[in-house]
Amino acid sequence: MARIGRIARRGFLIGSVAVAGGVAFGAWRYARPLPDPFAGSGERALNPYVLIDAEGVTLVAPRADKGQGARWLQAALIAEELDIDPATARIVPGPVSPTYYNRALIADFLPFAPTDTGWLAETARSAADIPARLLGWQMTGGSSSTADGFDKLREAGAVARETLKEAAARRHAIPRADLDTDAGAVVLPDGRRIPYPDLAVEAAALEPVTDIVLRDRSQWRWLGKPMARADVVAKSTGRQVYGIDLTLPDMLHATVRMAPWGGTVARLDPVAAESLPGVLRVLPIDGGVAVLARDTWSAMRAAAALDVDFAGPDRPGDQDAIWAGLAAAHEAGDIDSRKRDDGDVDAAIGADDLTAEYRAPFLAHAPMEPMNATVLVTDGACTIWAGTQVPDFAVARAAALTGLPETAIRLENQMIGGSFGRRLEIDFIEQAVQVAMAVPGRPVKLTWTREEDFAHDQARPAQIARMRGRVTADGVQALDLTVASPSVIASWFGRVSSAPPGPDVSITTGAWDQPLAIPNFRVTGLRAPETVPVSSWRSVGASTNGFFLGTALDEMFAAGGIDPMEGLLRLCDHEPSRAVLEAVRDLSGWTGRQAGPGRGRGVAFCLSFGVPCAEVVEVEETPLGLRLTAAFAVADVGIVLDPVNAEAQLSGGMLFGLGHAMNCELTYRGHRPDQTNYHAHEGLRMHQTPETAVRLLENGPLRGLGEPGVPPAAAALGNAIFAATGQRPREMPFARGVRFA
């Protein structure tokens, strides 16, 4: 009984954050050693991230690479301490294992603003390893890969380095402290070099050396300096192999025709499709039909020829009804979350003060590489080749479908040709497993058509936000922002696992957590019923809330006769964020909204994923329509580990946000989107792309940059349009009311 008490007390002391995050397992589970991801594989691993054999050094980069350079940066973090050029190593995603859990992602799920440095918030963050390790999620997302890997990957490299030195020390009877390393070799005091592969067998037999000291930043050879990513040439010349490029001996091909989400197959006549050349059979799968053929083209032709009727789900499936449902959520006023409620908003705002309504549409993820997966099911085993951000969820679902234990499922994570959140879903992998189960012993590559990808995307949710505000010549006095949205968290978890209880704070992320000292400031989230399955889209809730809040503030600044840059600086009470605003003011040469006749400038700020980011966009009126002439972005990521890639991520995120704000939407009719391909869902075109300039600051904590460039973009552009034309865009896409050149 006393032992139980000790465990419970220890669990409370080290695991209070686990309870706050919804996880309450015993301390004994947290203390268990992590599994060896290479056990039984025959691989000689010095630790879960470093393998060395006669062929050289292999570095394990477990976070998925979707084009953002994550695989390279993970390798560079290990290589910096291992003392090798990362370009000389083989870089692999590694096996699926809870050993590769993502601590930073769990820390960001905690219910604290990024600027909250209070005792409870800091204690919770420091203990985030507990629920992260217990959950074991090998997930890529939330711009968390850099923060998650910064210490652990460098430590892995240092442990491997010191263990190799220990092996050399024992071989030559020399103290380890007298040895050095350089370019993949241990260097003896007399200058002789022992390449790492020559020490691999001896080092693997030793206990890892863990008394390590990480190198000071001043000693870095690769990190913090411009690096030539090893994958850039292959991606630029078409030689990079993605999941869709995989070929295997005796491989069959498949594609799908699916009912609207939640619908069923009402009638199927496969005769015409099965009679086409190259077609082997038509198979029913969950929620639709698959065609199995000898090649992809034959499968897609047959899928198009299928005589099939679908029954839709029992929920609104037309856009007008969807908007009506969101408006009804406002009228009902059932609060899902209220994370910000400063002052007394109701007393501060009068009937004659500002009001506005904003709308954000459904958006497709639309990555360049369509959904695809290759699966081989044999007697007692299943192998999956697919690009996924959630390999552990995919393995669990494959095990459930096949009836095999998870240990019999092997997933080879592929390089991904874009995601923007789409490959957090595993539907295409589930379908490939179902088809492969019908032809055991033969690999099957399932590839979606682009049209299927649009029709069955789990879109960014459509949302309606309403604002009330009061402003005087002294500044913004009160702001009440209410956002109605279906729940991304409930929708996604409901598909891949099970929906958690409690509010969905992502509905208001990017609004409630902003460092704005508004005396009376309230942000409320309302959960609307799900009509279309929704999912995380690049920057999640901040992608829309950056527009809602950034536009609302600009409206109040205009009403109060306040320069918007000065207004933001006056409100901002977070020094790193103020520095970002000051830097974008200087970078853009800001002198006010007006930039000349028919020219206007807009500024917006959003702190998302722990990264403060400010952007300025300039537009001008031309005979052909409104033209974007310049765009500026500044962000603070704490430490810039790869300057070239970081600048590309920041400018790319901004342009991504601008293009979608201008041109993109999904509108539904009969549970299917009207938009079926890129021609109807255009991002930013080359001729529309403005000149860009970016700057990176290093004042805050270390963070990732895959998403933070997106949220300010729409508001900055909308505010610039207002400055140039007097027209206030309150609904995206702006092309509904603005003609762009």
MIDO-442070 format. One record per residue (C-alpha): x negated, y negated, z negated; residue in three letters. Coordinates in steps of 0.2 Angstrom, whole numbers, always signed. Each point is the difference from the previous one (the first is absolute). Layout:
X  Y  Z  ALA
...
This chain:
+0  +0  +0  MET
-14  -12  -4  ALA
-8  +4  +17  ARG
+16  -5  +9  ILE
+0  -16  -10  GLY
-18  -4  +5  ARG
+4  +3  +19  ILE
+16  -11  -1  ALA
-10  -14  -9  ARG
-14  +1  +13  ARG
+13  +0  +14  GLY
+7  -16  -6  PHE
-16  -8  -2  LEU
-7  +4  +17  ILE
+16  +2  +9  GLY
+12  -15  -4  SER
-1  -5  +18  VAL
+5  +17  +6  ALA
+16  -2  -10  VAL
+3  -17  +7  ALA
-2  +6  +17  GLY
+12  +14  -2  GLY
-12  +14  -3  VAL
-2  +8  -18  ALA
-10  +16  +1  PHE
-11  +6  -14  GLY
-18  -6  -2  ALA
-6  +18  +3  TRP
+5  -1  +18  ARG
-10  -16  +3  TYR
-15  +7  -9  ALA
-1  +16  +12  ARG
-14  +0  +12  PRO
+5  -5  +18  LEU
-1  +15  +12  PRO
-14  +2  +12  ASP
+7  -4  +17  PRO
-13  +11  +9  PHE
+2  +15  -12  ALA
-1  +16  +11  GLY
-4  -9  +16  SER
-18  +4  +0  GLY
-5  -18  +1  GLU
-14  -6  -10  ARG
+6  -16  -8  ALA
-9  -10  -13  LEU
+16  -8  -5  ASN
+17  -2  +8  PRO
-6  -14  +12  TYR
-17  +6  +5  VAL
-5  +16  +9  LEU
-18  +4  +7  ILE
-5  +14  +10  ASP
-13  +4  +13  ALA
+9  -11  +13  GLU
-1  -15  -11  GLY
+12  -11  -11  VAL
+19  +1  +0  THR
+9  -14  -9  LEU
+19  +3  -5  VAL
+11  -15  +3  ALA
+17  +6  -7  PRO
+10  -16  +4  ARG
+8  +1  +17  ALA
-7  -11  +14  ASP
+14  -8  +9  LYS
-11  -12  +10  GLY
-4  -11  -15  GLN
-17  +7  -2  GLY
+3  +9  -16  ALA
-10  +16  +5  ARG
-16  -10  +4  TRP
+1  -11  -16  LEU
+2  +15  -11  GLN
-15  +8  +8  ALA
-10  -17  -2  ALA
+4  +0  -19  LEU
-7  +17  -2  ILE
-14  -3  +11  ALA
-6  -16  -9  GLU
-4  +10  -15  GLU
-5  +16  +8  LEU
-13  -10  +10  ASP
+4  +5  +17  ILE
+6  -10  +16  ASP
+19  +4  +1  PRO
-2  +2  +18  ALA
-11  +15  -2  THR
+13  +10  -10  ALA
+15  +10  +6  ARG
+15  -8  -7  ILE
+15  +12  -4  VAL
+17  -3  -9  PRO
-3  +16  -10  GLY
+13  +12  -7  PRO
+16  -4  -8  VAL
-3  +0  -19  SER
+6  -9  -15  PRO
-18  -4  -4  THR
+2  -14  +13  TYR
+14  -9  -10  TYR
+2  -18  +3  ASN
-1  -10  -16  ARG
+1  -17  +7  ALA
+17  +4  +9  LEU
+7  +5  -17  ILE
-7  -16  -8  ALA
+9  -11  +12  ASP
+16  +9  -3  PHE
+0  -7  -18  LEU
+13  -13  -4  PRO
-12  -15  -2  PHE
-4  -15  +11  ALA
-18  +1  +7  PRO
-4  -16  -9  THR
+6  +7  -17  ASP
-16  +2  -10  THR
+9  +3  -17  GLY
-5  +14  -12  TRP
+14  +11  +5  LEU
-3  -2  +19  ALA
-18  +3  -1  GLU
+2  +15  -12  THR
+12  +8  +12  ALA
-11  -3  +15  ARG
-15  +8  -9  SER
+10  +15  -5  ALA
+7  +2  +18  ALA
-12  +15  +3  ASP
+11  +10  -12  ILE
+16  +1  +11  PRO
-10  -1  +16  ALA
-10  +16  -5  ARG
+16  +9  -6  LEU
+10  -4  +16  LEU
-15  +4  +11  GLY
+6  -10  +15  TRP
-12  +0  +14  GLN
+9  -15  +8  MET
-6  -13  +11  THR
+10  -17  -1  GLY
+2  -16  -9  GLY
-17  -7  +6  SER
-7  +11  -14  SER
-14  +10  +8  SER
-14  -13  -3  THR
+5  -3  -18  ALA
+2  +18  -4  ASP
-16  +6  +8  GLY
-12  -15  -5  PHE
-6  +8  -16  ASP
+4  +19  +2  LYS
-8  +1  +17  LEU
-16  -9  -5  ARG
-1  +11  -15  GLU
+1  +15  +11  ALA
-14  -6  +10  GLY
-11  -4  -15  ALA
+4  +17  -8  VAL
-5  +9  +16  ALA
-16  -11  +2  ARG
-6  +4  -18  GLU
+5  +18  +1  THR
-11  +2  +16  LEU
-14  -9  -9  LYS
+2  +12  -15  GLU
-2  +14  +12  ALA
-16  -7  +7  ALA
-6  -4  -17  ALA
+2  +18  -5  ARG
-8  +7  +16  ARG
-16  -11  -3  HIS
+0  -2  -19  ALA
+1  -19  +1  ILE
+12  -10  -11  PRO
+15  -6  +10  ARG
-3  -18  -5  ALA
-16  +1  +10  ASP
+9  +4  +16  LEU
+9  -12  +12  ASP
+11  +3  +15  THR
+0  -8  +17  ASP
+10  +3  +16  ALA
+6  +17  -4  GLY
-15  +7  -9  ALA
-8  +1  -17  VAL
-16  -9  -1  VAL
-14  +8  -11  LEU
-13  -12  -9  PRO
-13  +5  +14  ASP
+12  -6  +14  GLY
+5  +17  +6  ARG
+18  +1  +5  ARG
+12  +15  -3  ILE
+16  -2  +11  PRO
+16  +3  -9  TYR
+5  +16  +9  PRO
-17  +8  -6  ASP
+6  -2  -18  LEU
+19  +4  +3  ALA
-1  +18  -7  VAL
-10  -4  -15  GLU
+11  -16  -4  ALA
+16  +10  +2  ALA
-5  +12  -13  ALA
-3  -14  -13  LEU
+12  -9  -12  GLU
+4  -17  +8  PRO
-11  -14  -7  VAL
+12  -12  -7  THR
-11  -12  -9  ASP
+0  -13  +14  ILE
-2  -18  +2  VAL
+9  -8  +15  LEU
-10  -12  +11  ARG
+2  -19  -3  ASP
+8  -9  +15  ARG
-16  -8  +4  SER
-7  +17  +4  GLN
+13  +5  +12  TRP
-6  +5  +18  ARG
+17  +2  +8  TRP
+14  -6  -10  LEU
+4  -18  +1  GLY
-10  -2  +17  LYS
+7  +1  +17  PRO
+1  +19  +5  MET
+3  +8  +17  ALA
+13  +12  -4  ARG
-4  +17  +8  ALA
+18  +2  +6  ASP
+1  -16  +10  VAL
-8  +5  +16  VAL
+10  +16  +1  ALA
+16  -10  -3  LYS
-5  -13  +12  SER
-4  +12  +14  THR
+14  +12  -2  GLY
-11  +14  -7  ARG
+7  +1  -17  GLN
+10  +16  -4  VAL
+16  -3  -8  TYR
+13  +13  -6  GLY
+9  -2  +17  ILE
-16  +5  +9  ASP
-2  +17  -9  LEU
-1  +16  +11  THR
-1  +17  -6  LEU
+0  +17  +9  PRO
+16  +8  +5  ASP
+9  -16  -6  MET
+19  -3  +3  LEU
+8  -17  +1  HIS
+16  -7  -7  ALA
+11  -16  -2  THR
+16  -4  -9  VAL
+18  -8  +3  ARG
+6  -5  -17  MET
+17  -5  -7  ALA
+1  -17  -8  PRO
-7  +0  -17  TRP
+12  +11  -11  GLY
+9  +6  +15  GLY
+2  +18  +7  THR
+1  +9  +16  VAL
+18  +1  +5  ALA
-2  +10  +16  ARG
-14  +7  +10  LEU
-1  +8  +17  ASP
-19  +4  +3  PRO
+3  +9  +17  VAL
-5  -14  +11  ALA
-15  -5  -10  ALA
-7  +18  -2  GLU
+1  +3  +19  SER
-12  -14  +4  LEU
-18  +5  +5  PRO
-12  +2  -15  GLY
+13  +1  -13  VAL
+0  +15  -12  LEU
+14  -3  -12  ARG
+12  -13  -9  VAL
-1  +1  -18  LEU
+12  -7  -14  PRO
-10  -9  -13  ILE
+6  -10  -15  ASP
+10  -15  +7  GLY
-3  +3  +18  GLY
-7  +11  +14  VAL
-18  +4  +5  ALA
-5  +6  +17  VAL
-15  +11  +2  LEU
-10  +0  +16  ALA
-16  +4  +8  ARG
-5  -19  +1  ASP
+6  -16  -7  THR
+8  -7  +16  TRP
+10  +16  +2  SER
+6  -1  -18  ALA
+5  -19  +2  MET
+9  +3  +17  ARG
+10  +14  -8  ALA
+4  -10  -16  ALA
+7  -14  +11  ALA
+11  +13  +10  ALA
+7  +7  -16  LEU
+19  +1  +0  ASP
+2  -4  -18  VAL
+12  -10  -11  ASP
-4  -7  -17  PHE
+11  -5  -14  ALA
-5  -16  -9  GLY
-1  -2  -19  PRO
+14  -7  -11  ASP
-7  -17  -2  ARG
+0  -17  +9  PRO
-9  +2  +17  GLY
+2  -17  +8  ASP
-10  -16  -3  GLN
+15  -11  -4  ASP
+6  +12  -13  ALA
-18  +1  -7  ILE
-1  -18  -2  TRP
+17  -1  -8  ALA
-6  +13  -13  GLY
-15  -10  -4  LEU
+11  -16  -2  ALA
+12  +10  -11  ALA
-15  +5  -11  ALA
-2  -19  -4  HIS
+18  -2  -3  GLU
+0  +15  -12  ALA
-15  -7  -9  GLY
-5  +17  -8  ASP
-18  -3  -5  ILE
-13  +13  +4  ASP
-15  -10  -7  SER
-3  -17  -7  ARG
-19  -1  -3  LYS
-1  -19  -1  ARG
+12  -11  -10  ASP
-9  -16  -6  ASP
+9  -14  -7  GLY
+19  -2  +2  ASP
+3  +0  +19  VAL
+19  -1  -1  ASP
-1  -16  -11  ALA
-14  -8  +11  ALA
+9  +3  +17  ILE
+15  -10  +4  GLY
+14  +2  +13  ALA
-8  -13  +12  ASP
-17  +8  +0  ASP
-8  +9  +14  LEU
+7  +17  +6  THR
-5  +11  +14  ALA
+1  +18  +6  GLU
-14  +10  +9  TYR
+1  +16  +10  ARG
-13  +13  +4  ALA
+4  +14  +13  PRO
-4  +18  +0  PHE
-17  +3  +8  LEU
-8  +15  +8  ALA
-18  +6  -5  HIS
-3  +4  +18  ALA
-18  +6  -2  PRO
-9  +3  +17  MET
-2  +18  -3  GLU
+17  +9  +0  PRO
+4  +12  -14  MET
-8  +17  +3  ASN
-6  +15  -10  ALA
-8  +17  +5  THR
+4  +15  -11  VAL
-5  +18  +0  LEU
+9  +12  -11  VAL
-7  +18  -2  THR
+4  +14  -12  ASP
-4  -8  -17  GLY
-7  -17  +6  ALA
+5  -16  +8  CYS
-12  -13  +7  THR
+5  -18  +4  ILE
-9  -12  +11  TRP
+8  -18  -2  ALA
-4  -17  -5  GLY
+9  -4  -16  THR
-1  -12  -15  GLN
+7  +13  -12  VAL
-9  +16  +3  PRO
+5  +8  -16  ASP
+19  -4  +3  PHE
-2  +8  +17  ALA
-8  +16  -7  VAL
+14  +1  -13  ALA
+13  -1  +13  ARG
-8  +13  +11  ALA
-1  +12  -14  ALA
+18  -3  -4  ALA
+5  +4  +19  LEU
-11  +15  +2  THR
+2  +7  -17  GLY
-19  +1  -1  LEU
-10  -6  -16  PRO
-8  -17  +2  GLU
-17  +8  -1  THR
+4  +9  +17  ALA
+4  -17  +9  ILE
-15  -9  +7  ARG
+2  -17  +7  LEU
-14  -8  +11  GLU
+4  -19  -1  ASN
-3  -8  +17  GLN
-6  -17  +5  MET
+16  -11  +2  ILE
+4  -11  +14  GLY
+10  -13  -10  GLY
+13  +2  -14  SER
+5  -16  -9  PHE
+9  +11  -12  GLY
+7  +13  +12  ARG
-11  +14  -5  ARG
+6  -1  -18  LEU
+14  +11  +8  GLU
-2  +18  +3  ILE
+15  +4  +11  ASP
-10  +4  +15  PHE
-11  +12  -9  ILE
+15  +9  -7  GLU
+7  +2  +17  GLN
-16  +7  +7  ALA
-1  +12  -14  VAL
+18  +6  +4  GLN
-4  +2  +18  VAL
-17  +9  -3  ALA
+9  +12  -12  MET
+10  +6  +15  ALA
-16  +5  +9  VAL
-12  +7  -13  PRO
-18  +2  +6  GLY
+1  -14  +13  ARG
-4  -18  -4  PRO
+14  -12  +5  VAL
-3  -19  +3  LYS
+16  -10  -3  LEU
+0  -17  +8  THR
+14  -13  -1  TRP
+4  -11  +14  THR
-1  -19  -3  ARG
+19  -1  +1  GLU
+2  +13  -13  GLU
-13  -10  -11  ASP
+11  -15  +1  PHE
+16  +9  -2  ALA
-6  +9  -16  HIS
-12  -12  -8  ASP
+4  -4  -18  GLN
+0  -19  +3  ALA
-5  -14  -11  ARG
+16  -5  -8  PRO
+12  -14  +5  ALA
+2  -12  -14  GLN
+10  -16  -4  ILE
-7  -13  -12  ALA
+9  -14  -8  ARG
-9  -16  -7  MET
+6  -14  -12  ARG
-12  -13  -4  GLY
-3  -17  -8  ARG
-14  -12  +5  VAL
-5  -18  -5  THR
-14  -11  +5  ALA
-9  +8  -14  ASP
+1  +17  +8  GLY
+10  +16  -1  VAL
+10  +0  -16  GLN
+10  +16  +3  ALA
+1  +15  +12  LEU
+12  +15  +0  ASP
-4  +13  +12  LEU
+11  +16  +2  THR
-4  +14  +12  VAL
+12  +14  +6  ALA
-8  +15  +7  SER
+1  +19  +1  PRO
-13  +8  -11  SER
-16  +6  +9  VAL
-5  +9  -15  ILE
+16  +10  -2  ALA
+1  +4  +19  SER
-18  +5  +2  TRP
-2  +11  -16  PHE
+17  +7  +4  GLY
-7  +7  +16  ARG
-17  +6  -5  VAL
+3  +5  -18  SER
+14  -6  -11  SER
+6  -18  -3  ALA
-5  -7  -17  PRO
+11  -9  -12  PRO
-1  -19  -4  GLY
-1  -16  +10  PRO
-9  -2  +17  ASP
-12  -14  -4  VAL
-6  +0  +18  SER
+16  -9  +5  ILE
-7  -16  -8  THR
-19  +3  +1  THR
-8  -15  +8  GLY
+12  -11  -9  ALA
+2  +3  -18  TRP
-19  +2  -3  ASP
-6  -16  +8  GLN
-11  -12  -10  PRO
+12  -14  +1  LEU
+3  -11  -15  ALA
+18  -5  +4  ILE
+8  -5  -16  PRO
+16  +9  +4  ASN
-3  +15  +11  PHE
+10  +16  +2  ARG
-2  +14  +12  VAL
+14  +14  +1  THR
+0  +16  +10  GLY
+17  +8  +5  LEU
+0  +17  +7  ARG
+12  +2  +15  ALA
+6  +18  +5  PRO
-11  +9  +13  GLU
+6  -1  +18  THR
-16  +5  +9  VAL
-14  +9  -8  PRO
-13  -12  -4  VAL
-19  +1  -5  SER
-15  -10  -4  SER
-5  -11  +15  TRP
-17  -10  +0  ARG
+0  -10  -17  SER
+17  +8  -5  VAL
+11  -13  -10  GLY
-13  -14  +2  ALA
+3  +0  +19  SER
+17  -7  -2  THR
-1  -9  -17  ASN
-15  -10  +7  GLY
+11  -7  +13  PHE
+15  -3  -12  PHE
-10  -8  -14  LEU
-12  -9  +12  GLY
+14  -8  +10  THR
+11  -4  -16  ALA
-15  -10  -7  LEU
-3  -9  +16  ASP
+18  -5  +1  GLU
-1  -7  -17  MET
-16  -9  +4  PHE
+8  -8  +15  ALA
+15  -5  -10  ALA
-11  -8  -13  GLY
-12  -9  +12  GLY
-14  +10  -6  ILE
-15  +6  +11  ASP
+2  +19  +0  PRO
-19  +3  -3  MET
+0  -12  -15  GLU
+16  +7  -6  GLY
-7  +18  +0  LEU
-16  -6  -9  LEU
+10  -9  -13  ARG
+11  +15  -4  LEU
-15  +13  +0  CYS
-6  +5  -17  ASP
-12  +13  +5  HIS
-18  -6  +3  GLU
-5  +13  +14  PRO
+17  -3  +9  SER
-4  -19  -1  ARG
-17  +3  +7  ALA
+8  +9  +15  VAL
+12  -14  +3  LEU
-14  -13  -1  GLU
-10  +11  +12  ALA
+14  +1  +13  VAL
+3  -18  -1  ARG
-18  -4  +4  ASP
-2  +14  +13  LEU
+15  -6  +9  SER
-4  -19  -2  GLY
+17  -2  -7  TRP
+7  -18  +0  THR
+18  +3  -1  GLY
+15  +8  +9  ARG
-2  -10  +15  GLN
-14  +4  +12  ALA
+4  -12  +14  GLY
+15  -3  +12  PRO
+10  +17  +1  GLY
-13  +8  -11  ARG
+3  +7  -17  GLY
-9  +9  -14  ARG
+7  +12  -13  GLY
-8  +8  -16  VAL
+5  +14  -10  ALA
-8  +10  -14  PHE
+3  +18  -7  CYS
-9  +10  -13  LEU
+3  +18  +4  SER
-10  +16  -5  PHE
-10  -11  -11  GLY
-6  -11  +14  VAL
+4  -18  +1  PRO
+2  -5  +18  CYS
+4  -17  +8  ALA
+3  -3  +18  GLU
+2  -15  +11  VAL
+9  +1  +18  VAL
+0  -14  +13  GLU
+13  -1  +14  VAL
+3  -12  +14  GLU
+15  -2  +12  GLU
-3  +3  +18  THR
+11  +0  +16  PRO
-1  +19  -1  LEU
+5  +1  -18  GLY
-8  -1  -17  LEU
-19  +6  +0  ARG
-10  +5  -15  LEU
-17  -9  +1  THR
-9  +4  -15  ALA
+1  +11  -16  ALA
-11  +0  -15  PHE
-1  +12  -15  ALA
-9  +1  -16  VAL
+0  +14  -12  ALA
-9  +5  -16  ASP
-4  +19  -1  VAL
-13  -1  -15  GLY
-14  +8  +9  ILE
-2  +0  +19  VAL
-7  +18  +3  LEU
+1  +0  +19  ASP
+0  -18  +7  PRO
+4  +4  +18  VAL
+14  +12  -4  ASN
+7  -11  -13  ALA
+2  -15  +11  GLU
+8  +11  +13  ALA
+12  +6  -12  GLN
+5  -17  -6  LEU
+2  -8  +17  SER
+8  +16  +7  GLY
+13  +0  -15  GLY
+4  -18  +3  MET
+3  +3  +19  LEU
+10  +16  -4  PHE
+11  -11  -11  GLY
+2  -14  +13  LEU
+5  +12  +14  GLY
+13  +9  -10  HIS
+7  -16  -7  ALA
+2  -7  +18  MET
+6  +15  +10  ASN
+4  +16  -9  CYS
+16  +8  -7  GLU
+10  +16  +0  LEU
+19  -2  +1  THR
+11  +15  -2  TYR
+15  +7  +9  ARG
+7  +17  -4  GLY
-14  +3  -12  HIS
-13  -2  +14  ARG
-11  -16  +3  PRO
+3  -9  +17  ASP
-19  -2  +2  GLN
-8  +16  +7  THR
-17  -5  +4  ASN
-13  -14  +0  TYR
+8  -10  +14  HIS
+14  -4  -13  ALA
-10  -1  -15  HIS
-15  -11  +5  GLU
-14  -5  -11  GLY
-10  -15  +3  LEU
-5  -1  +19  ARG
-18  -5  +5  MET
+6  -16  +8  HIS
+9  -5  -16  GLN
-15  +4  -12  THR
-7  -16  -8  PRO
-18  -4  -3  GLU
-4  +7  -18  THR
-12  -4  -14  ALA
-1  +9  -16  VAL
-10  -1  -16  ARG
-3  +12  -14  LEU
-2  -5  -18  LEU
-7  +10  -15  GLU
+7  -7  -16  ASN
+12  +13  -5  GLY
+0  +19  -3  PRO
-5  +12  +13  LEU
+15  +4  +12  ARG
+4  +7  +17  GLY
+5  -10  +15  LEU
+11  +11  +11  GLY
+16  -9  -4  GLU
-2  -17  -9  PRO
-2  -10  +17  GLY
+18  +5  +5  VAL
+11  -9  -13  PRO
-4  -18  +2  PRO
+1  +0  +19  ALA
+19  -1  +3  ALA
+2  -14  -12  ALA
-15  -10  +7  ALA
+7  +2  +18  LEU
+18  -5  -5  GLY
-6  -15  -10  ASN
-11  -5  +15  ALA
+15  +1  +12  ILE
+10  -11  -12  PHE
-14  -13  +0  ALA
-1  +0  +19  ALA
+18  +1  +4  THR
+11  -4  -15  GLY
+8  +17  +2  GLN
-1  +11  -16  ARG
-1  +19  +4  PRO
+8  +9  -13  ARG
+2  +17  +9  GLU
-12  +11  +8  MET
-4  +3  +14  PRO
-2  -18  +4  PHE
+2  +3  +18  ALA
+18  +2  -3  ARG
+0  -19  -1  GLY
-17  -6  +6  VAL
-7  +1  +17  ARG
-18  +5  +0  PHE
-12  -3  +14  ALA
